[in-house]
């Protein structure tokens, strides 16, 4: 296989597989937070900011794979 | 025929002052700083007991952030001590992330290169801010109680607790877990800075690619993606400031509440 083609495939796979976990995690966090807000609407302000922080934390693995695929594409 | 924009990871240099190369993201960072300074003076000059509209916005932001910091630090005094730094980082990132939204800013071109580029989409700014926050958290903990902070990582005290042969594996385990925490500190730095950089850079790339796909997609189609990147810009500024607070607070609390040996 051509090196160029291998690089492109690697970058695509890196991002695709890396996004699975963080997508699942973010969906779970959002769903659970909405459930909690529906049960106790007075807490929703507090829950919302905590949810945002948790989502940003769960997102970091996808960001790592994005950075790795960017390195594959542009640096190597 | 529209063409895909050329995506470059490092920002392109504009001009040089002595040995210092000024890149376009630096220009944007300084421009957003200027906007913040002007805004701050404007709000301060017009500040009255009955708040004006701009004063309302500034006070709302400050109260919002201070409230969050009080929850994390657990005391108002500590929160107020670190408030200026954290809030400065927060508003600076908020302005810097949204800077290219100002109309016609991205069409200013010098020698084929755009003069402004979102400051946080170059890796140097996030890693500088991340280094500042992580090193500051350690410095604060070291000045409070140097020995205790070091013993949070190099746990020699577990060896003095050994009473019988059964305790030895547990003590070794604790010691190596403490060493692992040193790597955890480095991971903090990488994660806080790449999170900001990755989000902002990805937002720019997505908007650029969607706008450059076809002639028809240049006008209305990028709007949802731009909206998404505006949202992620605000959220990432907030998360960056909040994570910095959490790092400092956890370092301080680790020193103050660690069990005496």
Interface residues (C-beta under 8 A of the other chain):
Chain A: X49 X52 X53 X56 X59 X60 X63 X64 X66 X67 X70 X74 X75
Chain B: X7 X8 X9 X68 X191 X194 X195 X197 X198 X199 X201 X202 X235 X236 X238 X239 X242 X243
